């Protein structure tokens, strides 16, 4: 799924085997609000992006800190070669942990 793709929240939730309360509470959305999104109501872009991060990319947003984000943005804009190298190494390390 790309960042600009529309999300099918109901399909994602069902694939994860979660009920609406479990699924939507991780995003700070009420069950009734989530139900409306699943029924076709327009989902705001920030909610779509949060859904993608939490349920598709499996990022624990409780662990994200502003200073971590600032470091990433600094590396991305000012030290792009180092950023790409570190990103590649992190991806390889993550794959190694998954296969063990």
N, C-alpha and C positions, 0 to 999 in steps of 0.2 A: 504494500500500500504506500502510495506516495503522499507527501504532505498535502497536496492539493486535491486528492481524491475525496469524493463524498463517502461518508462512512455509513454502513448499514449496521446500526447499533444492535438491533435485535439479532441479526445473524452472528455478530461477534459475541454477544452475550450468550447465545445458545451454544456456540462452539466451545465457550469456556465453561459451560455447565453451571452458570450462575443464575440466581433469581434476580429480579429487578432491584430489590433492595441491596443485595450484595454488590451488584455491578455499578449502580449509580451512586451509591454512598461513597465509593472510592474517588468519585469526581466532585463530591460536594453537591450533588443534584438529588433532589427528593425522588422517591419512587414514582410519585404521580407525575412529576416533571419528566422523568425518564420515559414513562409510559406514553406520554404525549409525543415525545420525540420518536419513539418506536412506531407510533401510529401515523406518522407522516408530518407532524408539525416541524417547521423549519428549525433546525438546530443551529444556534449561533456558532460562528467560526471558532471562538475560544473553547467552547465545549467540545467541538469536533477535534480540535488539536489535543486537548487534554485527554479525550477518549483514546486517540491514537497513541499518545505517549504511554498512558497507563495500561491499556488493555491490548494493544497491538505490539508496541515496542517493549512492553513489560518493564517500564521504568518505575521504580519506587519513588514517587515524588516527595515523600517524606524525607528522603535523604538528600535532596537537592538543596544546596546552599548558594546564596547569592555570590559569595566570593569564589566558589567553584565555577560558577557560570562566567564570572568576570575573567578568570584565568583562561577558560576555554575561548572566550571572545578575543582576548589579547593574543593568544597563540594563533588563532584562526586569521586575525587581521595583520599581525606584525611579524609572526614567525611561521608562515604557512608551511614551509618545508618541514620544520620541526613538528608542527601540528599533524601533518600527514603521516610522518614517521611514527609518532606516538599513537595515532589512531590505528595504524596498521598493526603495531605491536600489541595494543590493547585488544584488538579484534582476535588476533592469533592466541593471546593468552586466554581470552574468554572461551574460544573454541576448545582449547586444551582442557579447561576446567569442565566443560560440558561432556567431553568424551571420557573423563576419568571417573 
